[in-house]
Each structure stands twice: as structure tokens, then as C-alpha cells.
Amino acid sequence: MAGARTQVLLRLLEAKDPAAKESGWAEFVTDYSRLILHVAHSVSHDHDAAMDSYAYVLEHLRLDDCSRLRTFVADGRSEFSTWLLVVTQRLCFDHQRRRYGRLRIREGRQPSDEDESHVRARLVDLIGVNIDITGIVDDNGVDPERALRTEQMHVALESALGELSSRDRLLIKLRFEDGRSVAEIARDLELPSRFYAHRRVNEILRRLKASLSRNGISESEP
Amino acid sequence: MQGPCRAQTTRPIRVTRVDHAMASMTDKPNGKSADEHPSTEDLAAYLNGALTVEGKADIEAHLGNCRDCRREVTSARELLRSKGSNRRYWIVPGLAAAVVAFILLTPSEERSGPELSRVRSATLEGSSSVEVVTPANRQAVSRLPIRFVWHRAADDALYHVTLTDAAGAKMWTGETSDTVLVLPSAISLRSGRDYLWYVDAVRPNGRSVGSGTQVFRITR
């Protein structure tokens, strides 16, 4: 380990007597409280919840003679602050799940209607053909032939997406499922520029459309 | 091909099935399954750009199939970018010590929400919260642009306002020493949707109080 900040961690983990451990822990908290609180505020939606998460994180970092902190390996792959940020975020998510349950849907809303229609709308953009979304999701009274054709369209789409490289698939997911802008994607994936990201997305969509066409999918109606 | 058997097995198509299908189609370089969530160490290394080409491909193959992990990575990246900025998450050294002391000295079975609240409130002077004026909790808002208004908590406080969507995803933050902030027109709010906001008052001595989360709905 190197640097003053990791020395703080070293002193904490190498402390033997109780007084040295208390001193080391106090120093660690002083040094890293700002980062932990920053993460807690980001994850929690109000001040009190953030403070609860902050206390939860400190408690769990201290548990069992700082056993969690002892799992950090200074092999040069990551900075300790980045590692601690990831640990803190995961602890905050864990704290939220324990308190509020696993929130898979927005509060007070049905789980599938608007969220899934939003994703399906993006899927229409994705493949560039005018698929009738309402036809796809209509599970009441759809005739068997239409349902079969719809299933075939879906299989073809899955196949087309499966032909993409993992990076291209990630790019498409970030763009159309997560709603990230091309600028954000270019920054996160370290692409040369947002223009490059935009051209890349368009190229992938062209390939997907060509793949669907080869499988006989070019019409909106199943 | 059609018939009752086929009809009975037909099920509504859901986009999320793509994720499951793709999970089975992903290649697995280095023998590692793309279904495996990245470890803390691998994720930190990925965020710091320190993975090998193969390791990075493993992570990105998983991210292409796992929305939860994508969100975690996106959130972590934004935190990394912002942690160097002058964020005003002040904390009084005494508060940190009080929290630590509370955790160390109080048996875990005795620790509870109200206890921790007392630890927090014991270190805040003056009012225990910022009193909001508008949008009040559960208020329907029809007039735009949105004006966030609250009562002054302290003469020397800096107020930090946060707006999130109903799921808690941050949409906008603003700061002022006044008690009013107007939402920029560039931030688009949709009719019929709920939004959350809260204001934190931070004093130069590091002490802070908050308003708690307020919910409002756009109606127009």
C-alpha cells in the first residue's frame, strides 16, 4: 500500500492493543466519513435515511475486527477509495433492502405496464421496424397464428441480439434499456467521442435490422 | 402451424425474456460465467480501468445481461466523478465520534432507529428540521416552473435542494443561501407523475438539518 490515506488503513488493521485499535478506527472514520456519507446520500432519498445508512455502513465495516476492510488487496488493480466506494454502495443497498424490501417497481404503481411499455418503445427504436407493440403484449384473445408469428419475431430478435459482441450488446442496453445518453455511454465505455458512440449505435441497429430481415422480419404486423 | 396446443403454450412476450435468453447465449472467456455478478474487487478494478482485456470483457458481458449491475456501475461511476467535487455533505467531527461511540458502547440488540435519531438530534442545534412551504407533502402542483420554498432554518445556512423521481433517482440539485429555488426549465416534469424533493440546511460549522422527503404531483 502507498499514500497517506492507505497508511490510515494500515494503522487500523495492524493495531494490536485496544487503545491503538480505537485510535485507528477514529482516524479511519475521520478520513473516510465524507466518502461514506456521500454514497449514503446518493443511495438514500432523504437525510435521515442517509444517516441511518451511514451508521449501518460504519457498523458493518467495524464488525469482527474490521474483517470486511481486511479483504481489500492492495494489488494495484484499484484504489482503496474506489474499493471502499463499491463496498459502501453495496452496504447501503443492503440496508435499504432490509428496511424497505427489494424495490423492483416504483412506489404506488403497477409493476409492468408503464415500465415495460417504455422498454418496448425503446425496442421499437432499437430494431427500426414498426412493430405493433400492443399486438406483442396483447395476451387476451390473440389468435394462434398471430401469436406464433409474434413468437417468431421475438426469437429472431433474441437471435439478432445474441449475435452482437458483449460490448455492443452492453452499448445497446445502456442506450435503450437504461436510457443513457450517447455522451454518457462514450464517457463510461471510454469511447473516442459521443459522435463515435452515436455512429456505433446506428451501425448496430443496421446490423440488427439486417439480421431480422434475413429471418423474414420486416413488417410491423406479425 | 397452429392449434389449441400451440395456443395454450403461447405466452405474452416480455422484453425481459431477452435478458434470460442472452444469458444463455453469452460466450464465457477465461472460463468465467457471464452470469456471475462481479466481485467487489473486480468491480473496483473495472471502475479504475485496471482490468485485463479479458477481465473487462467478462464484466461487460455480464453488464449486458444484468440491469441491476449496470445500475450499480453507473451509480458508482457518477459517485467517483462527483466525490472530488465540493459536495456539501458536512459532518461534524463530534457527530462522527458520537455515532462511532454509540455503535461501540451500545449492545447491538439495544440499538434501534429512535436511539440513532437521538444521537443525530443531540448534535444539531436549533430546529430539528427545515420547514417546507411549497411544494408541501402530497401537494398537487399545476403551475410551472416549480418554485421550491422553505422557511429559513438559520441565518448563515446554505440550502441544498434535491429533486428525485418517484423511484429516488436524482434529477436535479441546487444550492442557495436564500429560501427559494426555481427549477430550471431544462428539467422536464411530466403530468401525472410523483416527484420527491428535500432541502438540507448546512451551516458553516458543519451542522446540518433537513426537511425530510416531500412528495408532490404534477397536474396540468
Interface residues (C-beta under 8 A of the other chain):
Chain A: E22 W25 A26 V29 T30 S33 R34 L35 L37 H38 V39 H41 S42 V43 S44 H45 D46 H47 D48 M51 D52 Y54 A55 L58 E59 R62 T71 F72 V73 G76 R77 S78 E79 S81 T82 W83 L85 V86 V87 Q89 R90 F93 L103 R106 E107 G108 R109 S112 E116 V119 R120 L123 I136 V137 D138 D139 V142 P144 E145 A147 L148 T150 E151 H154 L157 E158 L161 G162 S166 R167 R169 L170 K173 L174 E177 D178 R180 D188 E190
Chain B: M1 Q2 G3 P4 R6 A7 T10 R11 P12 I13 R14 V15 T16 R17 V18 A21 M22 M25 T26 D27 A34 T40 E41 L43 A44 A45 L47 N48 G49 A50 L51 A57 E60 A61 L63 G64 N65 R67 R70 R71 E72 V73 T74 S75 A76 R77 E78 L79 L80 S82 K83 R87 Y89 I91 P93 A96 A97 V99 V100 F102 I103 L104 G113 L116 S117 R120 T164 D165 A166 A167 G168 K170 D194 L196 Y198 D200 S208 V209 G210 S211 G212 T213
